[in-house]
Amino acid sequence: MKSSTKDTESILTREETRTGLGPETLKRAILNHLFYNQGKFPEIATRNDYYMAMSFAVRDRLLQRWVASVKKYLNADQKIVSYLSAEYLLGPHLANNLINLGIYENMEKASNSLGMNLDWLIAKEQEPGLGNGGLGRLAACYMDSLATLEIPAIGYGIRYQFGIFEQDIKDGWQIEDTDNWLRRGNPWEIAKRELGYDVKLGGYVQHYTDINGKFKANWIPGMIVKGIAYDTPILGYRVNTCNTLRLWKSEAPKSFDFQTFNQGLYSGAVSDKTVCENISKVLYPNDEQREGKILRLQQQYFFVSCSLQDMIAIHLSQGGKIERFYDKFVVQLNDTHPAIGVAEMMRLLVDVYEVEWDLAWDITKKSFAYTNHTLLPEALETWDQDLFQSVLPRHLEIIQEINRRFLDEVTIRTYGDQDLISSLSIISDGPWKKIRMANLACAGSFAINGVAALHSELLKKTVLKDWYQLWPEKFSNKTNGVTPRRWMVLSNPKLSSLISSKIGEGWIKNLDELTGLEQYADDPSFQQEWMVVKHEMKKDLAKRILQRTKIKVDPSSIFDVHVKRIHEYKRQHLNILHVIALYNRIKQNPDAEVVPRTFIFAGKAAPGYHLAKLMIKLITSVADVVNQDPIVKDRIKVVFYPNYNVTNAQRIYPAADVSEQISTAGKEASGTGNMKLSMNGALTIGTLDGANVEIRDCVGAENFFLFGLTEEEVQQKKSEGYNPFDYYMANPELKLAIDQINSGYFSHMNGSVFKDLINSLLYHDQYLVLADFESYVAEQERVAEAYKDKQRWAKMSILNAARMGKFSSDRSIKDYCDDIWKVGPSPVELVDFHQKTQ
Ligand SMILES: *Cc1c(COP(=O)(O)O)cnc(C)c1O
């Protein structure tokens, strides 16, 4: 043989040639895909072509592991976790997969040798924004941890054609733009065109007695849509387990068996293409706010029905008995969005598989577990019964029957306690009957959990109190977590390397090992290295801020970061009131010593949430004034970084010095941004809310800036008749800040712009912004004071990261596995697929 490539090839096995992980093999794979997939060659290929080719090359390597995983799961006796979530806020795949495969460096070499910069290609990816915020991001972290822990799992959801809108800022106001993420194709998904299920909607129910004298229901739909499976492989970190995220796209059915339906209804049932495709068209952009629209209910039912039909098909295809469904699958409901699954499971069992009602209910209750995510009343899902009936007439009957039998049971257990009966009822009484999805979820599940210790306790005392009283054994807490792969290794490579240089790489899979850093917390040279890395990340972010907003910020100022969805309970207005107070201190005393600070805000507001949008306008308006004022001399800067998404979050968290977690105590179920920030060495200023409580316990009270009313004090104050106006009158700094906003100081002397926000603060203030103002400002002074002492700050920052082991999503998933799912790891061996199939 003459050529050296041939020599190399003859040494490599076929497997290595095709899906090997070395730089040469990767390079060849990219060129192959460039040629055979993109139809391009290097001279004419664009960066996007290279991104696509590289992604396909990576996907090949995932598929090799995916096939091995799926084969293993198809073995009987292998219980599978089924995670049902209407949202997955995944973030870009490419770099994450490179890390999990362990080929980041090799791919860098491969792309360099092709004259490409890996960072450019990574930046080409349009992130799949199939979620609003924390809830969707949690589902994504859990998919990563399930695979990393080698747990057999399928994530089910919706393949929205348009994800969360892209946010732009014009004139200081939020502008929404559609997120056409699929425009350039999606190399990470595999369409299973042959894998689809019909889903009925609308119509009515016919009742009849069959030849055996059995009472039967026949649902005649108003329309039928088809769900097509789109699979995304989710690879674990340095393991062969590659699980499936199966997202359903709605389409018009091509044809269907008309025997099933009355001839006359045929044309009505085959609905037109656009109506069917609308169901998976767009994600509802509300976070912690329900949208009682027909399309939303259709979306929920659509994906849940496809998913349950799919699980049953898998189970039966392996020779499983329908009665033992729960031996094959445990179905976790991520909030109430998929709670209709309880009624759908009953319909499938009773109407389709002809299982007796009592047995069907028993199977259902053994299959489902429910995670509650909110205590906010406006976020608890209910559906008007009439609307519900128009979409799901058969399910209404089923829910009525579930409820009738369920309330009989409650009546017996409580000796007919009417208050308890009406609070547990799945259908509210009164003239406007509503279907309460949390009640359906609780009744149909064997386990119910909250997402942080405080939240789980409050559930038992408030929204689910009566459920807890009767079924305490169903309740547990599963504190949220986040994946250190994406939120440390990927987004903060420098800090990760520094950590690994001291304690090895074990922490990436076992985050508790971070405690090994504690011994270096006082070491001046380690502190120095730690703060150098932080400074580098701040410089990177400063560059982005300049590019995106034209605002020049100083990387040696405190980066005070408040990034999350914009919501009154998250209290971005409390933060901006503090900014205004600081600004006024400088104006009143230009030589005042003020530790330089950059206030960085980011987050989307639901398009219909007027006060949230007004908060964005207020932040950008204050920024315009403060950033320009020569008296301030750049000591404080305010930035609103547009379009908060996973990609931007990955840039912001590592650069944060201060993490703003200032929700009204008792309102934030857990939070996960708080965890991501602390892991990256930010110090929290926060209330005793959600997981803040546990974070503070872990990192130590001395490494956490606490302020504000506790949940109990909030309740106390409200019951005493809280009057925000008193606080306004009593605190001159607060009064001045509010008066300035009101007078138009920040809005070209047009004070009316913010009147709704001001009125809500002065006369309602249900989130106790004014009550917490003084305590917040005082604590912020301690933050500034602490920052002046570089060594002390470095130590606190190191200790924060070192003590965050508990908040890995690996720990959360282990807890779910042990306590709820009863599923353990099932390692996958990599088979030499090509040689075996030759
Ligand atoms: C983590 C994360 C969230 C949740 O943030 P919280 O501070 O917990 O509300 C929302 N959006 C994105 C993009 C995230 O990465």
PDBQT file of the ligand as one rigid body, heavy atoms in Angstrom, charges set to zero:
ROOT
HETATM    1  C1  LIG A 901     -31.778  28.093  35.329  1.00  0.00    +0.000 C 
HETATM    2  C2  LIG A 901     -32.560  28.835  34.345  1.00  0.00    +0.000 A 
HETATM    3  C3  LIG A 901     -33.787  29.380  34.705  1.00  0.00    +0.000 A 
HETATM    4  C4  LIG A 901     -34.346  29.290  36.108  1.00  0.00    +0.000 C 
HETATM    5  O1  LIG A 901     -33.805  30.336  36.849  1.00  0.00    +0.000 OA
HETATM    6  P1  LIG A 901     -34.380  30.737  38.306  1.00  0.00    +0.000 P 
HETATM    7  O2  LIG A 901     -33.403  31.748  38.769  1.00  0.00    +0.000 OA
HETATM    8  O3  LIG A 901     -34.344  29.487  39.119  1.00  0.00    +0.000 OA
HETATM    9  O4  LIG A 901     -35.743  31.276  38.091  1.00  0.00    +0.000 OA
HETATM   10  C5  LIG A 901     -34.501  30.088  33.758  1.00  0.00    +0.000 A 
HETATM   11  N1  LIG A 901     -34.028  30.241  32.512  1.00  0.00    +0.000 NA
HETATM   12  C6  LIG A 901     -32.840  29.741  32.126  1.00  0.00    +0.000 A 
HETATM   13  C7  LIG A 901     -32.366  29.962  30.736  1.00  0.00    +0.000 C 
HETATM   14  C8  LIG A 901     -32.078  29.006  33.023  1.00  0.00    +0.000 A 
HETATM   15  O5  LIG A 901     -30.906  28.488  32.623  1.00  0.00    +0.000 OA
ENDROOT
TORSDOF 0
